[in-house]
Amino acid sequence: MSLRALSPTDGRYADKLTQLRSIFSEYGLIRYRVLVEVRWLQFLADEPSIPDVSPLSTPLKDVLNRLTDEFSADDAERVKKIEATTNHDVKAVEYFIRDKIGSGTDAGNLAEFIHFACTSEDINNLAYALMLRSGRDDILQPHMKELIVMARNFAREHIALPMISRTHGQTASPTTVGKEFANVVARMERALRQFSDVEIRGKFNGAVGNFNAHLAAYPDVDWPGISQRFVNSLGLDANTMTTQIEPHDWTAEYCHALARYNTVILDWCRDIWSYISLGYFKQKVAAGEVGSSTMPHKVNPIDFENAEGNIGLANALLLHFASKLPLSRWQRDLTDSTVQRNFGVALGYTSIALQSAKKGLGKLQVNPKRIATDIDESWEVLGEAIQTVMRRYGIAEPYEKLKTLTRGQVVTEKMLRDFIHTLDIPANERDRLLEMTPANYCGLAVTLTKQYCGTP
């Protein structure tokens, strides 16, 4: 960790983002650019309709494969030194690969087919697509899935623990701790599924998207077909209808989907924070950890607060990406370039938030005594049940009668039982109401949780 790092992602939280940094750093961008250029060169060498590309000898194949498989920090530094002369980052990659291939007799004219018919955006858009795919599949999704598993297990463990609900911050019909967590699991799974399903696209069609240079060199070749096969070979979906740039619509979808997932986690973190404040949940104490510089008794919900703060930063960037990147003047402008360089920052803050949420959930413990105290003192919640049964049996003004009885009053068990005895309803229904308590008035909370999360 550098104490002089400008961003917390490279300073305070550096140890949490090692894998992400290898993908989205300047090194990562250069590495992916080299990968795209090399794969295009290999693709052309294997393409029967382009007979003028020198076949790849075994030594050359080894050189190119090592170039992508063993790309190092020293290699990236070499590219940056070349860029200092060219003042063009993608051209520097081309010259770097030329140097690696060399000018031996087995190279033939291969060097002239590096970056063949490409514009810089052909390389860059595929590099960023591969980066965002890896960031999603290799970094974020494992955290997301683990958090879902942890939340589902928590729901199962506390599937039948009654808990007072709160609507508008006020006492409301009871639920269970398990059902509250099951609700979040359902939201997280749906948001994750939508994020995972975003189609990651790439374009590879030249300076303004029309294969102009390609056709000039080889007028009889099916360039749209070659382009599609090449993009598909990288594991991406081809977009052949573009200007100079891939229009970034899929990137906006990606960012919106990730921001929506983050919002689910943000909402959940705030609820957990509030339940901790009420005393419903406690947190495991870590040896040596300090909650306050002056109040030694405190165990603050710092993990959920950390997740909330970092999600705010992530979503601010993600929503900016989504609204800005699909906008470009005419065939292209460069305003997207500097914005895209911050993808790793947004995913970094998201990763930090997810790690904090997992840590917080791992320390979370229920406080059954505190939860039971609240629910046992909330007899007013049975007013809903009583007036609904009254409606069934045609008793006039049931809501109004229960409103007069309960609103603004300290409602006791005796008060409700006395009222139930006055009702002109079948005896078995009266007995059923008399057996109700706030703790057993949880509807289908347990059943619904079992259906979605399984049994303990």
C-alpha positions, 0 to 999 in steps of 0.5 A, spaced: 500 500 500 502 506 498 501 512 503 501 517 497 496 513 493 491 518 490 485 513 490 483 509 496 483 503 491 490 504 490 492 506 497 487 504 503 484 498 499 490 496 495 490 489 498 483 487 496 483 489 489 490 485 487 486 481 482 482 487 479 488 491 478 491 486 474 485 487 469 484 494 469 490 498 470 494 501 465 498 494 465 492 490 464 489 495 458 496 494 454 496 487 456 489 486 453 491 490 447 497 486 445 492 480 446 487 483 441 493 485 436 496 478 436 490 474 436 488 478 429 495 476 426 494 469 428 487 469 425 489 472 419 495 467 418 490 461 419 484 465 414 484 461 407 481 467 404 487 472 405 493 468 402 498 473 402 500 472 410 506 468 411 504 462 415 506 462 422 512 457 423 513 453 429 518 458 432 513 464 431 507 461 434 511 460 440 513 467 440 506 470 439 503 465 444 509 467 449 507 474 448 500 473 450 501 468 455 507 471 459 506 478 458 510 482 463 510 488 467 517 489 463 513 488 457 508 493 459 514 498 460 517 497 453 510 499 450 510 505 454 517 507 452 515 506 445 509 510 446 513 516 449 516 517 442 510 515 438 505 519 442 500 514 440 498 508 445 495 503 440 501 504 435 506 503 440 503 496 441 504 495 434 511 497 434 512 492 440 509 486 437 514 488 431 520 488 435 518 481 438 517 478 431 523 480 429 525 480 421 528 473 420 527 470 414 521 466 417 517 472 419 516 473 411 511 479 411 508 478 417 510 484 420 506 488 415 499 484 417 500 487 424 494 491 425 492 490 418 486 494 416 484 496 423 483 503 427 485 504 434 478 503 436 478 496 433 483 494 438 481 498 444 473 496 444 475 489 444 480 490 449 475 493 454 470 488 452 475 483 455 476 487 461 469 488 463 468 480 462 473 478 466 472 483 471 464 481 471 466 473 471 472 472 475 472 478 480 465 480 482 460 474 480 464 470 485 463 475 491 456 476 489 454 468 489 458 467 496 454 473 499 447 470 496 450 463 499 451 467 506 444 470 506 441 464 504 444 460 510 442 466 514 435 465 512 435 458 513 438 458 520 433 463 522 427 461 518 422 461 524 424 466 528 418 471 529 420 479 528 416 485 528 416 488 521 416 496 520 413 500 515 414 507 515 418 506 521 412 504 525 410 497 528 407 493 523 405 485 522 410 480 524 415 477 519 420 472 521 428 474 520 429 468 515 423 471 511 427 478 511 433 475 508 429 471 503 427 477 500 434 480 499 436 473 496 431 473 491 432 480 489 440 479 489 439 473 485 435 476 480 439 482 479 445 477 479 442 474 473 440 480 469 448 482 470 450 476 468 446 476 462 448 482 459 451 481 452 458 483 451 459 486 444 465 488 440 466 491 433 472 490 428 470 493 422 475 499 421 475 506 421 468 508 420 465 501 420 464 500 413 470 495 412 473 501 407 481 499 407 479 491 408 475 492 401 481 496 398 486 490 399 481 484 398 475 486 394 472 479 394 473 477 401 467 476 406 470 481 411 463 482 415 464 474 416 471 474 418 470 480 423 464 476 426 468 470 426 474 473 429 470 477 435 466 471 436 473 467 437 474 472 443 468 470 446 464 476 445 458 478 440 460 481 434 456 488 432 457 489 425 453 496 425 457 501 428 461 508 426 468 508 428 466 506 435 462 500 438 456 505 440 457 503 448 450 501 448 452 494 451 456 498 456 451 502 459 446 496 460 452 492 463 453 499 468 446 499 469 445 492 471 451 492 476 448 499 479 441 495 480 445 489 483 449 494 488 442 498 490 439 491 492 446 491 497 445 498 499 438 497 501 440 491 505 446 494 508 441 500 511 436 495 513 441 491 517 444 497 520 437 499 522 436 492 526 443 493 529 441 500 532 435 496 534 439 491 538 435 485 533 442 483 531 449 483 535 456 483 531 461 478 533 467 482 537 474 482 534 480 481 539 483 488 539 478 492 535 476 498 537 469 501 536 470 508 538 476 512 540 472 515 547 467 510 548 470 503 549 463 499 549 461 500 542 461 495 536 460 499 530 456 496 524 462 499 520 462 493 515 455 495 512 457 502 513 463 501 509 459 497 503 454 503 503 459 508 502 463 504 497 457 503 493 455 510 493 462 511 489 461 505 485 454 507 482 456 514 481 461 512 476 457 507 473 451 511 472 455 516 469 458 511 464 451 509 462 449 516 461 455 518 457 458 513 453 453 512 448 453 519 446 459 521 441 459 526 436 458 524 429 463 518 427 467 518 434 470 523 439 475 522 444 471 523 450 469 516 451 477 514 452 478 518 458 472 515 461 473 508 460 479 508 463 475 509 470 472 502 469 476 499 474 475 504 479 467 503 479 468 495 479 474 496 485 469 500 489 463 495 488 468 489 489 470 493 496 463 494 498 461 486 496 467 484 501 465 489 506 458 486 506 460 479 506 465 480 512 459 484 516 454 478 515 459 473 517 460 477 524 452 478 524 448 474 530 441 475 532 439 477 539 433 473 540 431 476 547 431 483 544 427 481 538 422 477 542 421 483 547 419 487 541 414 482 538 411 480 545 409 488 547 406 489 540 399 486 541 396 492 536 399 488 530 393 483 531 388 489 530 389 487 522 387 480 523 381 481 528 378 486 523 379 482 517 375 476 520 370 481 522 369 483 515 368 476 513 362 475 517 359 481 516 360 485 522 359 493 521 365 498 520 370 493 523 376 497 521 373 503 524 372 499 531 379 497 531 382 503 529 378 506 535 380 501 540 388 501 538 390 507 535 394 511 539 393 506 545 397 502 549 394 495 546 394 489 551 393 482 550 387 483 555 384 489 551 384 485 545 381 478 548 376 482 551 374 485 545 374 478 541 369 475 546 364 481 544 364 479 537 358 475 534 362 470 530 362 462 530 365 459 536 371 456 532 373 462 529 373 466 536 377 461 539 382 461 533 383 469 534 384 468 541 390 463 540 393 468 536 399 472 539 404 477 535 409 471 535 405 466 531 401 471 527 407 471 521 402 468 515 406 464 510 413 467 512 416 460 514 413 457 508 415 462 503 422 462 506 422 454 505 420 454 498 425 459 496 431 458 500 430 451 502 430 448 509 435 449 515 
